[in-house]
Amino acid sequence: MRGLWFSEPRRGIWPLHFGPVTCFNAPKASAFAETMSSNPIRAASNSHMRLRVPAVWFAVLLAASAFPAVVHSQPPPIEPGADFPREDYSVWLVVERGLKDQAADIQLAKAPESPNTVALLLDAYRPGDALAVLRRIVEHRPERMGAAFKAASTNPQRFNDEGRGYVSELREIVLKARQQLRRLPREQAAEAAWYLPFIDFPVQGRTPVPWDDQLRALMAEYGGTQAALRAELTLLDRGRDIRKNIVALEAFARRHAGTAIGAHALHIAASHVAINIPITGAEPPGADPTERLLRVAALARELQSGAYPECEWVRRAPHLVIGFFASEPRYAKENVSRVIAVFREFLLKNFDVSAVNPLASGVGYLITSRLPGIFGAGGDEPVARTDRFLLDLETAVPEPASVRYLRGLWYRQLADAEKDVGAREAWQRKSEATLLDLGRAGSDLYNRKALASLASIEFKERNWRIAVERYREYLSRFPRSEWAWVAGLRMGQSEQLLGRWVEARRAYEFVTSARTALPPALVLGYTFAGRASEALAEFQRARTAYQRAERAWDQRFVAPYFGTYQFFTRLNDELWTGCDPRSKPDVSKEWLRGRSTQLQRSFSLPGGALLERGRFLVTESVWREAIAPLDEFVRLYSDSINAAEARELLTRARLEVAAAAGGARGHRGRPAHGTRSACFACNRAIRVQRFRGKGRACHASVHHRFAIGWRGADDPRSGAVPRARDPRVRGSLGNCARDGRCVGHQSHPRSR
């Protein structure tokens, strides 16, 4: 259920923006425009990095921020990240943050006293630098305070960190700003005074001045200014009776007809009618909301009639209808045609498919989740009637490909929800045919997204061979797409999961060879290429790849809470922790440096290739093949300083092989022939070695998993504790049984 759209100050929203706020706004757009006036490619801090971020990325960001998201009769501009399919959109969010951080660096060096710089720094999660810019503006450029505090109010919660002293510093800046107000012209002073409460955090133990009193004080001091009008508008919306608020807001809009503040008031009134009336209980659940929908449509038409200047509230008008909310609505049969006509009218004006979740928000949610129920209320078969509605829209909207793309995804959603196998396969074929035809029909945004979505769906469902074909087709047709580098990595992963390491490395190296590759593409591409080289026993080539990945590292593109480049390699599997050396789904700088050093150290001693081959096979859980090179190393180089590590890896491989054999079941669920011998082999393998720390826990864990399977227990908590001669190992086994877990180890569900 949607929440109320408050008109009181809320941390994290624009003041006076009583609803969701887009990612980009005017100050950021202006900042990007300034950035583009000169070379946006900042010299890398490391001279050996051949990477330079291409200007086209900043141009895309500029295009998204400088133009409105809705232009009445024109298709919306392509926003940055739009090429990314839903399955990989989280990758774009990390990329976007890094690009914003780079743009903030450029802007900070170029305009250290600009309000636009404040907006970019906050958007890049750099509140400390933003505070420094705010202080300079207050002290040296007070005429810019209004714009600066407006920029700061976009993300004020990012200042809320007393541990770093941000809150105290911000209070000092606000105090100095209030002292500077008397030096400014009245309109400028009012503008700054309006935004100050939105960033002035309350002092603990001190009762803050009520918001209504602050608004009245501002109106009294700055009457006749735009800030005073905003305060008046906010007070009108403070009443408890939502219907009276709507009447007052509409009256305010009529008094200020033809102005942006009037459009703002009318938009607030319409949003109350569209959303908050049912939320506050003014309309009970189960009512017929037809008349309310018609009223919202009338207000939206008035906003777009030309009576008001072009502004944010005019551009948002179609969303009032598309986002219309009703609690458990029951439409009368005779009203269904009117309701559908209203939705169709506004969908034609604003058919904008969400990039993040096309079917769960915006027009996609309206059509695929709400319209079927309305069609059903009119006596039609919901799915068939919705399908015809989409086909009709496809012939009427300015960009038919957007409707076809949504239709293809909807077919897939229907397939996933279908329990009957035959019906599910029929919907899957229909979805694939629709998306594939669209993907091959052109090279525009939705043609690219159709192919990208097809490839991502196959990858997610582990159809690796088909996924490779889809990724290859995408890359051959759209090699310069913003998602192309991710497609290359995914194709390499698919080849890798098919066991085709040469093809996998070729795909990874294709990604790193791009002249305009971004830091994540280089770091991940080189890392994955290094792993492929290890699989092919080309360890020197692997080490070179890891060194290049480390040199390409750019901290601005790193996941903020983990310090890693996150790119999940094993869908639906948990992260590997503890002593299991399996490849992890994220890449850390420490791992790259450590692995490179490890390879160098191994190859400085005899038998290094054998040890590293065995180590790699263990990390990939190819236990049987790992035994031969490790056993040969231990036999030939028993005096090596690496012999103890080789023995530990060898024992781990043997234990896993024995555990896999022990997991086999015979007649009536009893252990298969030879299982008892395998159990004794486990005990012998543990007994002959002396392990330390995590190594002991790992091997005890493997033996424990095998032993409980051999004894017929399904749960480690059952108390089936296997016996081992080494008391330290026996202690680890006991801990496993009592706690239901292994110390420092998370076992893999698929032992090979």
NORKA-V142146 format. One record per residue. N is the residue number from 1. BURIAL is 1 if it has 9 or more other C-alpha atoms within 8 Angstrom, else 0. Layout:
# NORKA-V142146
n: (N/N)
burial: (BURIAL/BURIAL)
This chain:
# NORKA-V142146
n: (1/2/3/4/5/6/7/8/9/10/11/12/13/14/15/16/17/18/19/20/21/22/23/24/25/26/27/28/29/30/31/32/33/34/35/36/37/38/39/40/41/42/43/44/45/46/47/48/49/50/51/52/53/54/55/56/57/58/59/60/61/62/63/64/65/66/67/68/69/70/71/72/73/74/75/76/77/78/79/80/81/82/83/84/85/86/87/88/89/90/91/92/93/94/95/96/97/98/99/100/101/102/103/104/105/106/107/108/109/110/111/112/113/114/115/116/117/118/119/120/121/122/123/124/125/126/127/128/129/130/131/132/133/134/135/136/137/138/139/140/141/142/143/144/145/146/147/148/149/150/151/152/153/154/155/156/157/158/159/160/161/162/163/164/165/166/167/168/169/170/171/172/173/174/175/176/177/178/179/180/181/182/183/184/185/186/187/188/189/190/191/192/193/194/195/196/197/198/199/200/201/202/203/204/205/206/207/208/209/210/211/212/213/214/215/216/217/218/219/220/221/222/223/224/225/226/227/228/229/230/231/232/233/234/235/236/237/238/239/240/241/242/243/244/245/246/247/248/249/250/251/252/253/254/255/256/257/258/259/260/261/262/263/264/265/266/267/268/269/270/271/272/273/274/275/276/277/278/279/280/281/282/283/284/285/286/287/288/289/290/291/292/293/294/295/296/297/298/299/300/301/302/303/304/305/306/307/308/309/310/311/312/313/314/315/316/317/318/319/320/321/322/323/324/325/326/327/328/329/330/331/332/333/334/335/336/337/338/339/340/341/342/343/344/345/346/347/348/349/350/351/352/353/354/355/356/357/358/359/360/361/362/363/364/365/366/367/368/369/370/371/372/373/374/375/376/377/378/379/380/381/382/383/384/385/386/387/388/389/390/391/392/393/394/395/396/397/398/399/400/401/402/403/404/405/406/407/408/409/410/411/412/413/414/415/416/417/418/419/420/421/422/423/424/425/426/427/428/429/430/431/432/433/434/435/436/437/438/439/440/441/442/443/444/445/446/447/448/449/450/451/452/453/454/455/456/457/458/459/460/461/462/463/464/465/466/467/468/469/470/471/472/473/474/475/476/477/478/479/480/481/482/483/484/485/486/487/488/489/490/491/492/493/494/495/496/497/498/499/500/501/502/503/504/505/506/507/508/509/510/511/512/513/514/515/516/517/518/519/520/521/522/523/524/525/526/527/528/529/530/531/532/533/534/535/536/537/538/539/540/541/542/543/544/545/546/547/548/549/550/551/552/553/554/555/556/557/558/559/560/561/562/563/564/565/566/567/568/569/570/571/572/573/574/575/576/577/578/579/580/581/582/583/584/585/586/587/588/589/590/591/592/593/594/595/596/597/598/599/600/601/602/603/604/605/606/607/608/609/610/611/612/613/614/615/616/617/618/619/620/621/622/623/624/625/626/627/628/629/630/631/632/633/634/635/636/637/638/639/640/641/642/643/644/645/646/647/648/649/650/651/652/653/654/655/656/657/658/659/660/661/662/663/664/665/666/667/668/669/670/671/672/673/674/675/676/677/678/679/680/681/682/683/684/685/686/687/688/689/690/691/692/693/694/695/696/697/698/699/700/701/702/703/704/705/706/707/708/709/710/711/712/713/714/715/716/717/718/719/720/721/722/723/724/725/726/727/728/729/730/731/732/733/734/735/736/737/738/739/740/741/742/743/744/745/746/747/748/749/750/751/752)
burial: (0/0/0/0/0/0/1/0/0/0/1/1/1/1/1/0/1/1/0/0/0/0/0/0/1/0/1/1/1/1/1/1/1/1/1/1/0/0/0/1/0/0/0/0/0/0/0/0/0/0/1/1/1/0/1/0/1/1/1/1/1/1/1/1/1/1/0/1/0/1/1/0/0/0/0/1/0/1/1/1/1/1/1/1/1/1/1/1/1/0/1/1/0/1/1/1/1/1/1/1/1/1/1/1/0/1/1/1/0/0/0/1/1/1/1/1/1/1/1/1/1/1/1/1/0/1/1/0/0/1/1/0/1/1/1/1/1/1/0/0/1/1/0/1/1/1/1/1/1/1/1/1/1/1/1/1/0/1/1/0/1/0/0/0/0/1/1/0/1/1/1/0/1/1/0/1/1/1/0/1/1/0/0/1/0/0/1/1/1/1/1/1/1/1/1/1/1/1/1/1/0/0/0/0/0/0/0/0/0/0/0/0/0/1/1/1/0/1/1/0/0/1/1/0/1/1/1/1/1/1/1/1/1/1/1/1/1/0/1/0/0/1/0/0/1/1/1/1/1/1/0/1/1/0/0/1/1/1/1/1/1/1/1/1/1/1/1/1/1/1/1/1/1/1/1/1/1/1/1/0/0/0/1/0/1/0/1/1/1/1/0/1/1/1/1/1/1/0/1/1/1/1/1/1/0/0/1/1/1/0/0/0/1/1/1/1/1/1/0/1/1/1/1/1/0/1/1/0/1/1/1/1/0/0/1/1/0/0/1/1/0/1/1/1/0/1/1/1/1/1/1/0/1/1/1/0/0/1/1/0/1/1/1/1/1/1/1/1/1/1/1/1/1/1/1/1/1/1/0/0/0/1/0/0/1/1/1/0/0/1/1/0/1/1/0/0/1/0/0/1/1/1/1/1/1/1/1/1/1/1/1/1/0/1/1/0/0/1/0/0/0/0/1/1/1/1/1/1/0/1/1/1/0/1/1/1/0/1/1/0/0/0/1/0/1/1/1/1/1/1/1/1/1/1/1/1/1/1/1/0/0/0/1/1/1/1/1/1/0/1/1/1/0/1/1/0/0/1/0/0/0/0/1/1/1/0/1/1/1/1/1/1/1/1/1/1/0/0/0/1/1/0/1/1/1/1/1/1/1/1/1/1/0/0/0/0/1/1/1/1/1/1/1/1/1/1/1/1/1/1/1/1/1/1/1/0/0/1/1/0/1/1/1/1/1/1/1/1/1/1/1/1/1/0/0/0/1/1/1/0/0/0/1/1/1/1/1/0/0/0/0/0/0/0/0/1/0/1/1/1/0/1/0/0/1/1/1/1/1/0/0/1/1/0/1/1/0/0/1/1/0/1/1/0/0/0/1/1/1/1/1/1/1/1/1/1/1/1/1/0/1/1/1/1/1/1/1/1/1/1/1/1/1/1/0/0/1/0/0/0/0/0/1/0/0/1/1/1/1/1/1/1/1/1/1/1/1/1/1/1/1/1/1/1/1/1/0/0/0/0/1/1/0/0/1/1/0/1/1/0/1/1/1/0/1/1/1/0/0/0/0/0/0/1/1/1/1/1/1/1/1/1/1/1/1/1/1/1/1/1/0/0/1/0/0/1/1/0/0/1/1/1/0/1/0/0/0/0/1/1/0/1/1/1/1/1/1/1/0/1/0/1/1/1/1/1/0/0/0/0/0/0)
